[in-house]
Amino acid sequence: MPGIDECLLEAMALPGARGASLVDWTSGLALGTAGESPTGDHETTAAETAELARAAAEFDSFAATGDTGEAGKAGEAAPPPGPPVEDLIVTTRAGYHVLRFVETSFDSSVFLHLWLDRDQGNLALARIRLRDLAERLVLG
């Protein structure tokens, strides 16, 4: 099971990978980085992507289970554990930003951020590999 550095190196091995980081979306701090940053500064990128991740994780619109009835009805299935959002994809003219939430044994407030070149990256492959990395990542 890879630690942070190994996980980020594996992410950087993906076709078209330009940069990768593990970010705490509560504080906006990068816990680890590899490669380039779209802003030239990994801490700025971490803070900016954390804002996006925080919005997705905390807004009810994204946490909805699909049930249009009243919440908390008897016999209603509990939501699955972990963050309500699996990943976010932001497409720019030059690339893709994939944010994959990591389920942890503590508060699950971290995500992997992968920045891909649009011409060389494979978005589907990146999502699959980031999911695998997030499941295997060892924190602590």
Residue frames as a rotation matrix with the C-alpha (Angstrom) as fourth column:
MET 1
0.581 0.814 0.000 0.00
0.814 -0.581 0.000 0.00
0.000 0.000 -1.000 0.00
PRO 2
-0.201 -0.750 0.630 1.56
0.727 -0.545 -0.417 3.27
0.657 0.374 0.655 -1.08
GLY 3
-0.150 0.062 -0.987 2.16
0.767 -0.622 -0.156 6.30
-0.624 -0.780 0.046 1.11
ILE 4
0.626 0.479 -0.615 1.67
0.108 -0.835 -0.540 9.86
-0.773 0.271 -0.574 -0.10
ASP 5
-0.077 -0.746 -0.661 4.90
-0.685 -0.442 0.578 10.19
-0.724 0.498 -0.477 -2.09
GLU 6
-0.839 -0.230 0.494 4.51
0.103 0.823 0.558 6.81
-0.535 0.519 -0.666 -3.79
CYS 7
0.069 0.966 0.250 0.88
0.723 0.125 -0.680 7.55
-0.688 0.228 -0.689 -4.59
LEU 8
0.598 0.135 -0.790 1.74
-0.237 -0.912 -0.335 10.87
-0.766 0.387 -0.514 -6.22
LEU 9
-0.497 -0.824 -0.272 4.57
-0.599 0.098 0.795 9.29
-0.628 0.558 -0.542 -8.23
GLU 10
-0.632 0.360 0.686 2.13
0.549 0.833 0.070 6.65
-0.546 0.421 -0.724 -9.52
ALA 11
0.492 0.841 -0.224 -0.31
0.467 -0.472 -0.748 9.41
-0.735 0.264 -0.625 -10.48
MET 12
0.266 -0.479 -0.836 2.47
-0.600 -0.761 0.246 11.22
-0.755 0.436 -0.490 -12.35
ALA 13
-0.737 -0.539 0.408 3.10
-0.074 0.665 0.743 8.06
-0.672 0.517 -0.530 -14.39
LEU 14
0.210 0.892 0.400 -0.31
0.547 0.232 -0.804 8.49
-0.810 0.387 -0.440 -16.07
PRO 15
-0.358 -0.317 0.878 -0.22
0.930 -0.204 0.305 9.67
0.083 0.926 0.368 -19.70
GLY 16
0.010 0.323 0.946 -0.35
0.443 -0.850 0.286 13.46
0.897 0.416 -0.151 -19.85
ALA 17
0.653 0.228 -0.722 0.09
0.756 -0.152 0.637 14.01
0.036 -0.962 -0.272 -16.10
ARG 18
0.195 -0.560 0.805 1.51
0.187 -0.784 -0.591 17.47
0.963 0.266 -0.048 -15.41
GLY 19
-0.656 -0.396 0.643 1.06
-0.523 -0.376 -0.765 17.67
0.544 -0.838 0.039 -11.65
ALA 20
0.152 0.685 -0.713 -0.43
0.323 0.647 0.691 15.84
0.934 -0.335 -0.122 -8.70
SER 21
-0.692 -0.352 0.630 -1.11
-0.464 -0.451 -0.762 16.64
0.552 -0.820 0.149 -5.08
LEU 22
-0.197 0.633 -0.749 -2.83
0.793 0.551 0.258 15.37
0.576 -0.543 -0.611 -1.98
VAL 23
-0.670 0.042 0.741 -4.81
-0.179 -0.978 -0.106 18.18
0.720 -0.204 0.663 -0.37
ASP 24
-0.648 0.521 -0.556 -6.68
0.730 0.214 -0.649 18.61
-0.219 -0.826 -0.519 2.90
TRP 25
-0.351 0.552 0.757 -9.86
0.553 -0.530 0.643 20.39
0.755 0.644 -0.119 1.82
THR 26
0.616 0.533 -0.580 -10.60
0.779 -0.300 0.551 21.63
0.120 -0.791 -0.600 5.33
SER 27
0.323 -0.597 -0.734 -7.37
0.414 -0.609 0.677 23.62
-0.851 -0.523 0.050 5.67
GLY 28
0.984 0.031 -0.174 -6.48
-0.144 -0.431 -0.891 24.02
-0.103 0.902 -0.419 1.99
LEU 29
0.212 -0.975 0.060 -2.96
-0.821 -0.144 0.552 22.71
-0.530 -0.166 -0.831 2.61
ALA 30
0.513 -0.178 -0.840 -1.06
-0.585 0.643 -0.494 20.38
0.628 0.745 0.226 0.31
LEU 31
0.762 -0.227 0.606 0.05
-0.415 0.547 0.727 17.26
-0.496 -0.806 0.322 2.17
GLY 32
-0.157 -0.828 0.538 2.26
0.320 0.473 0.821 16.26
-0.934 0.301 0.191 -0.76
THR 33
0.678 0.338 -0.653 2.98
-0.455 -0.505 -0.734 17.40
-0.578 0.794 -0.189 -4.31
ALA 34
-0.172 -0.727 0.665 4.65
0.468 0.534 0.704 16.14
-0.867 0.433 0.248 -7.48
GLY 35
-0.146 0.058 0.988 5.28
0.987 -0.055 0.149 17.67
0.063 0.997 -0.049 -10.89
GLU 36
-0.847 -0.150 0.510 4.11
0.260 -0.954 0.152 21.13
0.464 0.261 0.846 -11.91
SER 37
-0.354 0.783 -0.512 1.40
0.624 -0.209 -0.753 23.40
-0.696 -0.586 -0.415 -10.57
PRO 38
0.174 0.486 0.857 -1.01
0.966 -0.251 -0.053 25.26
0.190 0.837 -0.513 -12.89
THR 39
0.973 0.213 0.088 -0.34
0.186 -0.953 0.240 28.47
0.135 -0.218 -0.967 -10.94
GLY 40
0.197 -0.971 0.138 3.39
-0.098 -0.160 -0.982 27.89
0.975 0.180 -0.126 -10.49
ASP 41
-0.634 -0.334 0.698 2.82
-0.697 -0.145 -0.703 27.49
0.336 -0.931 -0.140 -6.74
HIS 42
-0.613 0.367 -0.700 1.55
0.261 0.930 0.259 24.22
0.746 -0.024 -0.666 -5.26
GLU 43
-0.788 0.315 -0.530 0.20
0.535 -0.079 -0.841 25.90
-0.306 -0.946 -0.106 -2.10
THR 44
-0.653 0.571 -0.497 -1.92
-0.610 -0.786 -0.100 28.35
-0.448 0.238 0.862 -4.11
THR 45
-0.507 0.443 -0.739 -3.27
-0.547 0.497 0.674 25.53
0.666 0.746 -0.009 -6.25
ALA 46
-0.747 0.205 -0.633 -4.04
0.520 0.774 -0.362 23.48
0.415 -0.599 -0.685 -3.13
ALA 47
-0.776 0.456 -0.435 -5.97
0.133 -0.557 -0.820 26.36
-0.616 -0.694 0.372 -1.55
GLU 48
-0.532 0.576 -0.620 -7.94
-0.828 -0.507 0.240 27.02
-0.176 0.641 0.747 -4.74
THR 49
-0.497 0.349 -0.794 -8.83
-0.289 0.797 0.531 23.39
0.818 0.493 -0.296 -5.41
ALA 50
-0.880 0.168 -0.444 -9.77
0.471 0.423 -0.774 22.95
0.058 -0.890 -0.452 -1.74
GLU 51
-0.683 0.667 -0.298 -12.44
-0.482 -0.718 -0.501 25.64
-0.548 -0.199 0.812 -2.16
LEU 52
-0.286 0.549 -0.786 -13.97
-0.858 0.218 0.465 23.68
0.426 0.807 0.408 -5.02
ALA 53
-0.608 -0.010 -0.794 -13.77
0.132 0.985 -0.113 20.38
0.783 -0.174 -0.597 -3.15
ARG 54
-0.944 0.247 -0.219 -15.25
0.190 -0.136 -0.972 21.88
-0.270 -0.959 0.081 0.00
ALA 55
-0.482 0.802 -0.354 -18.21
-0.832 -0.546 -0.104 23.28
-0.276 0.244 0.930 -1.94
ALA 56
-0.213 0.387 -0.897 -18.92
-0.617 0.658 0.431 19.94
0.758 0.645 0.099 -3.59
ALA 57
-0.692 -0.145 -0.707 -18.55
0.313 0.822 -0.475 17.97
0.651 -0.550 -0.523 -0.36
GLU 58
-0.902 0.265 -0.341 -20.69
0.269 -0.273 -0.924 20.27
-0.337 -0.925 0.175 1.77
PHE 59
-0.622 0.718 -0.313 -23.52
-0.780 -0.605 0.161 21.39
-0.074 0.344 0.936 -0.55
ASP 60
-0.211 0.657 0.724 -26.69
-0.323 0.652 -0.686 19.34
-0.923 -0.378 0.074 -0.21
SER 61
0.561 0.463 -0.686 -27.23
-0.767 -0.022 -0.641 19.32
-0.312 0.886 0.343 -3.98
PHE 62
-0.044 -0.686 -0.726 -24.23
-0.804 0.456 -0.383 17.05
0.594 0.567 -0.571 -4.44
ALA 63
-0.876 -0.291 0.385 -24.91
-0.479 0.625 -0.617 14.88
-0.061 -0.725 -0.686 -1.39
ALA 64
0.060 0.998 0.035 -28.48
-0.964 0.067 -0.258 14.04
-0.259 -0.018 0.966 -2.46
THR 65
-0.597 -0.245 0.764 -29.27
-0.244 0.963 0.118 10.35
-0.764 -0.116 -0.634 -2.53
GLY 66
-0.936 0.298 -0.185 -31.85
-0.141 0.162 0.977 10.64
0.321 0.941 -0.110 -5.27
ASP 67
-0.440 0.810 -0.387 -34.78
0.897 0.420 -0.140 10.15
0.050 -0.409 -0.911 -2.88
THR 68
-0.638 0.261 0.724 -37.33
0.077 -0.914 0.397 12.93
0.766 0.309 0.563 -3.37
GLY 69
0.425 0.829 -0.363 -39.29
0.449 0.154 0.880 12.04
0.786 -0.537 -0.307 -0.24
GLU 70
0.803 -0.080 0.591 -38.80
-0.495 -0.640 0.587 13.24
0.331 -0.764 -0.554 3.31
ALA 71
-0.192 -0.953 -0.234 -35.37
-0.407 0.294 -0.865 12.66
0.893 -0.071 -0.445 4.80
GLY 72
-0.796 -0.290 0.532 -35.09
-0.592 0.188 -0.784 10.33
0.127 -0.938 -0.321 7.77
LYS 73
0.291 0.943 -0.163 -38.10
-0.876 0.331 0.351 8.10
0.385 0.041 0.922 7.05
ALA 74
0.171 -0.154 0.973 -38.26
-0.648 0.727 0.229 4.83
-0.743 -0.669 0.024 8.92
GLY 75
0.557 0.002 0.831 -36.66
0.349 0.907 -0.236 2.01
-0.754 0.421 0.504 6.96
GLU 76
0.948 -0.257 -0.188 -34.68
-0.302 -0.534 -0.790 4.42
0.103 0.806 -0.584 4.76
ALA 77
0.610 -0.785 -0.105 -31.23
0.758 0.617 -0.213 3.12
0.232 0.050 0.972 3.90
ALA 78
0.598 -0.511 -0.618 -28.32
0.171 -0.671 0.721 4.98
-0.783 -0.537 -0.314 5.43
PRO 79
0.850 -0.353 -0.391 -26.02
-0.513 -0.386 -0.767 6.75
0.119 0.852 -0.509 2.98
PRO 80
0.675 -0.669 -0.311 -22.80
0.552 0.738 -0.388 4.91
0.489 0.090 0.867 2.21
PRO 81
0.609 -0.503 -0.613 -19.80
0.503 -0.353 0.789 5.86
-0.613 -0.789 0.038 4.37
GLY 82
-0.401 -0.877 0.266 -17.24
0.836 -0.231 0.498 8.40
-0.375 0.422 0.825 3.21
PRO 83
-0.754 0.061 -0.654 -17.52
-0.166 -0.981 0.101 11.65
-0.635 0.185 0.750 1.30
PRO 84
0.243 0.952 0.187 -20.77
0.058 0.178 -0.982 12.11
-0.968 0.250 -0.012 -0.64
VAL 85
0.798 -0.061 -0.600 -18.86
-0.586 -0.312 -0.748 13.02
-0.142 0.948 -0.285 -3.81
GLU 86
0.741 -0.555 0.377 -16.45
0.523 0.830 0.195 10.56
-0.421 0.053 0.906 -5.44
ASP 87
-0.417 -0.905 0.090 -14.64
0.776 -0.303 0.553 12.88
-0.473 0.300 0.829 -7.81
LEU 88
0.607 0.478 -0.635 -14.83
0.069 -0.827 -0.557 16.20
-0.791 0.295 -0.535 -9.60
ILE 89
-0.167 -0.638 0.752 -13.64
0.931 0.149 0.333 16.97
-0.324 0.756 0.569 -13.11
VAL 90
0.509 0.208 -0.835 -12.91
-0.025 -0.966 -0.256 20.47
-0.860 0.151 -0.487 -14.32
THR 91
0.222 -0.369 0.902 -12.19
0.940 0.325 -0.099 20.81
-0.257 0.871 0.420 -18.02
THR 92
0.278 -0.213 -0.937 -10.17
-0.111 -0.976 0.189 23.77
-0.954 0.051 -0.295 -19.28
ARG 93
0.861 0.049 -0.505 -9.03
-0.494 -0.147 -0.857 24.59
-0.116 0.988 -0.102 -22.78
ALA 94
0.069 -0.948 -0.311 -5.57
-0.864 0.100 -0.494 23.20
0.499 0.303 -0.812 -22.03
GLY 95
-0.807 -0.495 -0.322 -6.25
-0.268 0.792 -0.548 20.39
0.526 -0.357 -0.772 -19.61
TYR 96
0.359 0.854 -0.376 -8.26
0.025 0.394 0.919 18.45
0.933 -0.340 0.120 -17.09
HIS 97
-0.625 -0.407 0.666 -8.28
-0.681 -0.134 -0.720 18.68
0.383 -0.903 -0.193 -13.32
VAL 98
0.179 0.634 -0.752 -9.48
0.019 0.762 0.647 15.55
0.984 -0.130 0.124 -11.57
LEU 99
-0.467 -0.217 0.858 -10.16
-0.825 -0.243 -0.510 15.73
0.319 -0.945 -0.065 -7.84
ARG 100
0.017 0.401 -0.916 -10.68
0.005 0.916 0.401 12.32
1.000 -0.011 0.014 -6.25
PHE 101
0.342 0.188 0.921 -11.91
-0.870 -0.306 0.386 12.23
0.354 -0.933 0.059 -2.66
VAL 102
-0.492 -0.603 -0.628 -10.07
-0.205 0.781 -0.590 9.80
0.846 -0.162 -0.508 -0.38
GLU 103
0.707 0.705 0.045 -11.97
-0.277 0.218 0.936 7.85
0.650 -0.674 0.350 2.23
THR 104
-0.450 -0.890 0.075 -9.97
-0.343 0.095 -0.935 7.69
0.824 -0.447 -0.347 5.44
SER 105
-0.221 0.316 -0.923 -10.40
0.746 0.665 0.049 6.15
0.629 -0.677 -0.382 8.88
PHE 106
-0.714 -0.013 -0.700 -10.59
0.554 -0.621 -0.554 9.62
-0.428 -0.784 0.451 10.39
ASP 107
-0.136 0.765 -0.630 -12.52
0.081 -0.625 -0.776 12.55
-0.987 -0.156 0.022 8.87
SER 108
-0.021 0.121 0.992 -12.17
0.915 0.402 -0.029 11.94
-0.403 0.908 -0.119 5.11
SER 109
0.775 0.297 -0.558 -11.24
0.148 -0.943 -0.298 15.52
-0.615 0.148 -0.775 4.32
VAL 110
-0.276 -0.910 -0.309 -8.51
-0.310 -0.220 0.925 14.84
-0.910 0.351 -0.221 1.76
PHE 111
0.856 0.490 0.164 -8.49
0.007 0.307 -0.952 14.49
-0.517 0.816 0.259 -2.00
LEU 112
-0.241 -0.869 0.433 -6.08
0.626 0.201 0.753 13.68
-0.741 0.453 0.495 -4.77
HIS 113
0.661 0.360 -0.658 -5.72
-0.244 -0.727 -0.642 16.38
-0.710 0.585 -0.393 -7.43
LEU 114
-0.179 -0.677 0.713 -4.36
0.662 0.454 0.597 15.37
-0.728 0.579 0.367 -10.82
TRP 115
0.352 0.175 -0.919 -3.68
-0.461 -0.823 -0.333 17.94
-0.815 0.541 -0.210 -13.52
LEU 116
0.027 -0.248 0.968 -3.64
0.625 0.760 0.178 16.41
-0.780 0.600 0.176 -17.02
ASP 117
-0.772 -0.269 -0.576 -2.62
-0.327 -0.609 0.723 17.83
-0.545 0.746 0.382 -20.36
ARG 118
0.202 0.975 -0.088 -5.71
-0.563 0.042 -0.825 17.87
-0.801 0.216 0.558 -22.57
ASP 119
0.388 -0.079 -0.918 -3.99
-0.902 0.172 -0.396 16.54
0.189 0.982 -0.005 -25.70
GLN 120
-0.444 -0.716 -0.538 -1.98
-0.559 0.691 -0.458 13.77
0.700 0.097 -0.707 -24.03
GLY 121
-0.775 0.135 0.617 -4.15
-0.563 0.294 -0.772 12.82
-0.285 -0.946 -0.152 -21.06
ASN 122
-0.572 0.645 -0.506 -6.74
0.067 0.652 0.755 10.08
0.817 0.399 -0.416 -20.92
LEU 123
-0.393 0.470 0.790 -9.55
-0.826 -0.559 -0.079 11.21
0.405 -0.683 0.608 -18.63
ALA 124
0.676 0.694 -0.248 -11.21
-0.538 0.694 0.478 7.79
0.504 -0.190 0.843 -18.29
LEU 125
0.258 -0.685 -0.681 -7.93
0.457 0.708 -0.539 6.08
0.851 -0.172 0.496 -17.42
ALA 126
-0.654 -0.524 0.545 -7.08
-0.152 -0.615 -0.774 8.86
0.741 -0.589 0.323 -14.95
ARG 127
0.089 0.778 0.622 -10.39
-0.914 -0.184 0.361 8.41
0.395 -0.601 0.695 -13.10
ILE 128
0.807 0.211 -0.552 -9.90
-0.096 0.968 0.231 4.64
0.583 -0.134 0.801 -12.86
ARG 129
-0.035 -0.929 -0.369 -6.31
0.521 0.299 -0.799 4.92
0.853 -0.220 0.474 -11.66
LEU 130
-0.588 -0.141 0.796 -7.07
-0.459 -0.752 -0.473 7.69
0.665 -0.644 0.378 -9.15
ARG 131
0.529 0.818 0.227 -9.89
-0.720 0.292 0.630 5.60
0.449 -0.497 0.743 -7.70
ASP 132
0.670 -0.354 -0.652 -7.46
0.359 0.924 -0.132 2.71
0.650 -0.146 0.746 -7.27
LEU 133
-0.424 -0.888 0.179 -4.79
0.306 -0.326 -0.895 4.97
0.853 -0.324 0.409 -5.73
ALA 134
-0.243 0.413 0.878 -7.30
-0.758 -0.645 0.094 6.54
0.605 -0.643 0.469 -3.33
GLU 135
0.798 0.587 -0.135 -8.40
-0.407 0.690 0.598 3.09
0.445 -0.422 0.790 -2.15
ARG 136
0.562 -0.654 -0.506 -4.81
0.610 0.741 -0.281 1.92
0.559 -0.151 0.815 -1.58
LEU 137
-0.003 -0.610 0.792 -3.38
-0.138 -0.784 -0.605 5.14
0.990 -0.111 -0.082 -0.12
VAL 138
0.267 -0.012 -0.964 -2.05
0.888 0.392 0.241 4.82
0.375 -0.920 0.115 3.42
LEU 139
0.202 -0.141 0.969 -2.21
-0.170 -0.980 -0.107 7.96
0.964 -0.144 -0.222 5.52
GLY 140
0.917 0.154 0.367 -0.68
-0.363 -0.052 0.930 8.34
0.162 -0.987 0.008 8.96
